[in-house]
Amino acid sequence: MIERVLVAVVAVALLAWLGVMERDLRLQERGAGAAQRGDFERAESALRSARLLNPDPAPDVRRALLYQGSGRPAEAVKLLEHVLRREPDNLDAWGLLYAFTRDRDPAAAEAALEQRHRLDPLAAGGG
């Protein structure tokens, strides 16, 4: 009897988590669509909401792209640095940090590129 209750509890928790993940994916897509239309405020709101219950850094990485694209490079870099403190092996975040800093902060760009190559030594080119 206890085993069935535990299985039921685990199943409900799993379904709830899958629901959160599905919601987050929809919010990320909504944010991307809003960004393409130039509605940066709505895009940022959707991406922030997608991050609320999700430990995945993808919404934050997308938000950094949004910031860069809307002329807020300092916020983009700050957000990527935050992502990298939580997940230092995030290849996408290192690549974007390199791309966003190479013209403004060559030392930071070089450090980001070194980290990216450390994680993916077979990657060709600079970023």
C-alpha positions, -999 to 999 in steps of 0.1 A, spaced: 0 0 0 27 25 9 46 16 -23 15 26 -44 12 59 -25 48 67 -31 45 58 -68 15 80 -70 32 109 -53 63 106 -75 40 104 -106 22 136 -96 54 154 -89 68 143 -123 37 154 -141 38 188 -124 75 192 -133 68 183 -169 40 209 -169 64 236 -157 89 226 -184 62 228 -211 51 262 -198 86 275 -198 92 264 -234 60 282 -245 71 313 -227 105 312 -243 89 308 -277 66 337 -269 96 358 -259 114 350 -291 84 359 -311 79 392 -293 116 400 -298 113 394 -335 84 418 -336 105 444 -317 84 442 -286 114 439 -262 93 446 -231 70 417 -237 99 395 -248 118 403 -215 87 396 -194 81 362 -211 117 352 -207 118 363 -170 86 342 -164 102 312 -181 131 313 -157 109 315 -126 107 278 -117 132 265 -141 169 259 -132 177 258 -170 198 288 -180 183 289 -215 158 317 -207 186 338 -193 208 332 -223 180 342 -246 174 373 -224 211 382 -228 206 380 -266 175 403 -262 195 428 -242 223 429 -267 199 432 -296 180 460 -280 212 481 -273 218 471 -237 251 453 -239 262 459 -203 231 441 -191 237 413 -216 272 408 -203 261 410 -166 234 384 -172 258 360 -190 283 364 -162 255 354 -138 247 324 -159 283 313 -159 287 316 -122 258 291 -118 269 269 -148 306 274 -156 305 248 -184 278 266 -205 294 266 -239 267 289 -254 271 315 -226 309 316 -231 305 320 -268 281 348 -264 302 365 -237 331 364 -262 309 378 -290 295 406 -268 328 417 -253 353 413 -282 350 450 -293 345 466 -259 367 445 -235 394 425 -253 407 410 -221 372 396 -211 367 384 -246 400 365 -246 392 349 -213 357 339 -226 373 324 -257 398 305 -236 370 290 -215 350 281 -246 380 264 -262 387 246 -229 351 232 -230 352 225 -267 388 221 -279 378 210 -314 357 242 -321 372 261 -349 375 299 -351 369 325 -325 335 321 -311 
